[in-house]
């Protein structure tokens, strides 16, 4: 047990002596247009078979549905998450009709 504590203490002291550097892992805001974000889905599936949307203060989402292919994509833009522009919030797969 003492040996484990000594190793833990040495690791802790070593870590405290290190300087932390900012890395690229921090999310940075971007300005992706809806056209940029939706283009790959248009290329893969063609025009959506139906479109629905929702808007509220500072939040907008658009759902594209391809019923015959069993795919839905939810595009979102919001000023509430520190990411500016459009992005894909989620995709949904289901049995096609």
Buried (B, 14 or more C-beta within 10 A) or exposed (E): EEEEEEEEEEEEEEEEEEEEEEEEEEEEEEEBEBEEBBEEBEEEBEEBBEEEEEEEEEEBBBBBBBEEBEBBBBBBBBEEEEBBEBBBBEEEEEEEE
